[in-house]
Amino acid sequence: MTTLSRRALLAGTSLLAAAPALAGAATQFGVLSIEQSSAGEPLLLVPGLACGAWALEEITRRLSPRFSIHALTLPGFDGRPPIEAPMIPRICADIAAYVTERRLERPLLVGHSLGAFIALKTAAAHPELFNGIVTLDGYPVFPALAAATAGERAATAQRLAAQFAVGVGDPVRFRETLRGFLAARMNDSRQAERFAERAARSDPAATAAYLVEMLSADLRPELVRLDAPLLALAATDSYLAGRGEEEISAFYGDLLAEAPKFSVLLLREARHFVAVDRPDVVAAAIESFAIGLRLGHA
């Protein structure tokens, strides 16, 4: 396991200044909807379940002085039309094609939750394309199912997905489901309410289908193919809330053990939506990680 430099993290904080968020209309590339910020080092940003690029706009604002942000919205989310399952392999292929066709030189790949799962799968399939990967409380396997069999993961995935599938044809019920889901995963209930209103534009059936694909899978064997360093930002008040920090670090270290180069950074006072609860620390950690990559010791 590599170690994230605390000194670099503090240095990175001073480099982050206020800047405009994503501007301009989104462009379509394959199944992806992509918004881009100002010029700089390329960074691809993949949001989580039922969210559009807006879900990560605060860290986009903080990082855009240094990075050219390419913020994705996945099909079926935020009013975008869904695609047929399996969705995640097609999304991963289009991310790789986008990097290649737009000639982005080994960008940083950052994802939250479902977006982190997609980032790991894409980078494992195309290790030559990326300079580094940052996951925001997202893992190669659902933490609660880390010790489960494939059959147990599939059954749990179907059960959890059914909570969102009940919203098909019932927008009010879908919004209420999202409201409860988000309120349990953010510190600020008012922010959760705002997110729920926007996330309700997503397709309930697609939301459920993404859960089935992600929660049924286990990417741990694929991590060995990663070439770029991986930084996992893990919330202390998320999946392992109430446990000690040493135990949390060890648990996530075990999940990522197949990755050749990885580090785990715990985010205190943060739930699952770490970029909402602690945008300052998340942005500084990404900036610090990028500095380490440039210096060759991330």
C-alpha positions in Angstrom: 0.0 0.0 0.0 1.4 3.4 -0.9 0.9 6.4 1.5 -0.7 9.7 0.6 1.6 12.5 1.7 0.0 14.6 4.4 2.3 17.4 3.5 1.1 17.3 -0.1 -2.5 17.2 1.0 -2.0 20.4 3.0 -0.1 22.0 0.1 -2.9 21.1 -2.2 -5.5 22.9 -0.1 -3.8 26.2 -0.6 -3.9 25.8 -4.4 -7.7 25.5 -4.5 -9.4 28.7 -5.3 -13.0 29.6 -6.2 -13.7 29.2 -9.9 -16.8 28.8 -12.1 -18.5 25.4 -12.2 -19.2 23.6 -15.5 -20.4 25.9 -18.2 -22.1 25.4 -21.5 -24.3 22.7 -22.9 -23.5 19.1 -22.5 -22.3 17.2 -25.5 -23.2 13.6 -26.4 -20.5 11.0 -26.9 -21.9 7.5 -27.5 -24.2 6.8 -24.5 -22.5 9.5 -22.4 -23.5 13.1 -21.8 -20.4 15.2 -21.0 -19.9 18.7 -19.7 -16.5 20.3 -19.8 -14.9 23.1 -17.7 -11.9 25.3 -18.5 -8.5 24.2 -19.8 -6.0 22.3 -17.6 -4.9 18.7 -16.9 -7.7 16.3 -18.0 -9.9 14.8 -15.3 -12.9 12.6 -15.9 -15.6 12.8 -13.3 -18.3 10.1 -13.0 -21.2 10.7 -10.5 -23.2 8.1 -8.6 -26.6 6.5 -8.7 -29.4 8.7 -10.2 -27.2 11.7 -10.2 -26.1 14.0 -13.0 -22.9 16.0 -13.3 -24.5 18.6 -11.0 -23.9 16.2 -8.0 -20.2 16.9 -8.1 -20.3 20.5 -9.1 -18.8 21.8 -5.8 -15.5 19.8 -6.2 -15.7 20.7 -10.0 -15.7 24.4 -9.0 -12.8 23.8 -6.6 -10.7 21.8 -9.0 -11.3 23.6 -12.3 -8.5 26.1 -11.8 -6.1 23.2 -12.3 -8.0 20.7 -14.3 -10.1 20.5 -17.4 -13.1 18.6 -16.0 -15.0 16.3 -18.2 -18.1 15.6 -16.0 -20.3 12.7 -17.2 -24.0 12.0 -16.8 -24.8 8.4 -17.3 -27.7 7.2 -19.5 -31.0 6.9 -17.7 -30.0 9.6 -15.1 -31.1 13.3 -14.9 -33.5 13.0 -17.8 -31.2 11.2 -20.2 -32.8 8.3 -22.0 -31.8 4.8 -20.7 -30.1 2.1 -22.6 -30.6 -1.6 -22.6 -28.8 -3.7 -20.0 -26.1 -4.6 -19.5 -25.3 -0.9 -19.3 -22.0 -0.7 -17.4 -19.8 -2.5 -20.0 -21.1 -0.2 -22.8 -20.4 2.9 -20.6 -16.9 1.7 -19.8 -16.2 1.2 -23.5 -17.5 4.7 -24.4 -15.4 6.3 -21.6 -12.3 4.6 -23.1 -13.3 5.7 -26.6 -13.9 9.2 -25.5 -10.4 9.4 -24.0 -8.9 8.0 -27.1 -10.8 10.0 -29.7 -10.5 13.3 -27.9 -6.8 12.6 -27.4 -6.9 13.2 -23.7 -3.4 12.4 -22.4 -3.7 9.9 -19.6 -6.4 11.8 -17.6 -7.2 11.3 -13.9 -10.4 9.2 -13.5 -12.6 10.1 -10.5 -15.9 8.4 -9.6 -18.3 8.4 -6.7 -20.1 5.2 -5.6 -21.5 3.7 -8.9 -19.2 6.1 -10.7 -16.3 4.7 -8.7 -17.2 1.1 -9.7 -17.4 2.2 -13.3 -14.0 4.0 -13.0 -12.4 0.9 -11.6 -13.8 -1.4 -14.3 -12.8 1.0 -17.1 -9.3 1.5 -15.8 -8.8 -2.3 -15.3 -10.0 -2.9 -18.9 -7.9 0.0 -20.3 -5.0 0.5 -17.9 -2.8 2.3 -20.5 -5.3 5.2 -20.8 -5.3 6.7 -17.2 -2.7 8.4 -15.0 -4.5 7.7 -11.8 -7.9 6.7 -10.3 -9.7 8.3 -7.4 -12.7 6.6 -5.8 -15.1 8.5 -3.6 -16.6 6.0 -1.2 -17.0 3.5 -4.0 -15.4 0.0 -4.1 -14.9 -3.0 -6.4 -17.5 -4.9 -4.4 -20.4 -3.7 -2.3 -18.8 -3.5 1.2 -21.8 -5.2 2.9 -21.4 -8.1 0.5 -17.7 -8.5 0.5 -17.9 -12.0 2.1 -21.0 -13.1 0.2 -21.2 -15.7 -2.5 -22.2 -14.7 -6.1 -25.7 -16.1 -5.5 -26.1 -14.1 -2.3 -24.9 -10.9 -4.0 -27.4 -11.4 -6.9 -30.3 -12.0 -4.5 -29.4 -8.9 -2.4 -29.0 -6.8 -5.5 -32.5 -7.8 -6.7 -34.0 -7.0 -3.3 -32.4 -3.6 -3.0 -33.1 -2.7 -6.6 -36.8 -3.5 -6.1 -37.0 -0.5 -3.7 -36.4 1.8 -6.7 -38.3 -0.3 -9.2 -41.5 0.5 -7.3 -41.2 4.0 -8.6 -41.8 2.9 -12.2 -44.9 4.8 -13.3 -45.2 6.5 -9.8 -43.0 9.6 -9.8 -44.1 10.6 -6.3 -43.1 7.2 -4.8 -39.7 7.3 -6.7 -39.0 10.8 -5.3 -39.8 9.6 -1.8 -37.5 6.6 -2.2 -34.7 8.9 -3.3 -35.4 11.3 -0.5 -34.9 8.5 2.1 -31.9 7.0 0.3 -30.1 10.4 0.1 -31.0 11.6 3.6 -29.4 8.5 5.1 -26.2 9.2 3.1 -25.6 12.9 3.6 -25.0 15.1 6.7 -27.2 17.9 5.5 -30.9 17.0 5.2 -31.6 20.2 3.2 -29.0 19.2 0.7 -30.5 15.7 0.5 -33.9 17.2 -0.3 -32.4 19.3 -3.1 -30.6 16.3 -4.5 -33.8 14.2 -4.4 -35.7 16.7 -6.4 -33.1 16.7 -9.1 -32.4 12.9 -9.0 -36.1 12.3 -9.4 -35.6 13.2 -13.1 -33.8 9.9 -13.5 -35.5 6.7 -14.8 -36.6 4.4 -12.0 -36.1 1.2 -14.0 -32.6 2.2 -15.1 -31.8 3.2 -11.5 -32.8 -0.3 -10.4 -31.0 -2.0 -13.3 -27.7 -0.2 -12.4 -28.0 -1.5 -8.8 -28.5 -5.0 -10.1 -25.4 -4.8 -12.3 -23.2 -3.2 -9.7 -24.2 -5.1 -6.5 -24.1 -8.5 -8.2 -20.5 -8.0 -9.3 -17.1 -8.3 -7.7 -14.3 -6.5 -9.5 -11.6 -7.5 -7.0 -10.0 -10.0 -9.3 -9.8 -7.4 -12.1 -7.8 -4.9 -9.9 -4.6 -6.7 -10.7 -4.8 -5.3 -14.2 -4.6 -1.7 -13.0 -1.5 0.2 -14.0 -2.1 3.6 -12.5 -2.0 4.4 -8.8 -5.4 4.3 -7.0 -6.5 6.6 -4.2 -9.6 5.5 -2.3 -11.4 8.1 -0.2 -13.4 6.3 2.4 -16.0 7.9 4.6 -15.8 7.0 8.3 -19.6 7.4 8.7 -20.7 5.4 5.7 -20.7 1.6 5.4 -18.6 1.0 8.5 -20.0 3.7 10.7 -19.3 3.2 14.4 -16.1 1.2 13.8 -12.6 2.4 14.7 -10.4 4.0 12.0 -7.8 1.3 12.1 -10.5 -1.3 11.4 -12.0 0.8 8.6 -8.6 1.3 6.9 -7.8 -2.4 7.2 -11.2 -3.4 5.8 -10.9 -1.2 2.7 -7.3 -2.1 2.3 -8.3 -5.8 2.0 -11.0 -4.9 -0.6 -8.3 -3.2 -2.7 -5.4 -5.6 -2.0 -5.2 -6.8 -5.6 -4.5 -3.3 -6.9 -0.7 -2.9 -7.5 -0.5 0.6 -6.2 -3.2 2.0 -3.9 -3.7 4.1 -0.8 -6.8 4.6 1.5 -7.5 8.0 3.0 -10.3 8.2 5.6 -12.7 11.2 5.6 -14.0 12.0 9.0 -17.4 13.5 9.6 -18.5 12.3 6.1 -21.2 9.9 5.0 -21.4 8.2 1.6 -21.7 11.5 -0.4 -18.2 12.6 0.6 -18.0 15.3 -2.1 -21.1 16.9 -0.6 -20.2 16.5 3.1 -16.5 17.4 2.8 -15.9 19.0 -0.6 -12.9 20.9 0.7 -11.1 17.8 1.8 -12.1 15.8 -1.2 -10.8 18.5 -3.6 -7.6 18.9 -1.7 -7.0 15.2 -1.7 -7.5 14.9 -5.4 -5.2 17.9 -6.0 -2.6 16.4 -3.7 -2.8 13.0 -5.5 -2.3 14.7 -8.8 0.8 16.5 -7.5 2.2 13.2 -6.3 1.6 11.7 -9.8 3.5 14.6 -11.4 6.3 14.1 -8.9 6.3 10.3 -9.4 5.4 9.3 -5.8 1.6 9.2 -5.5 
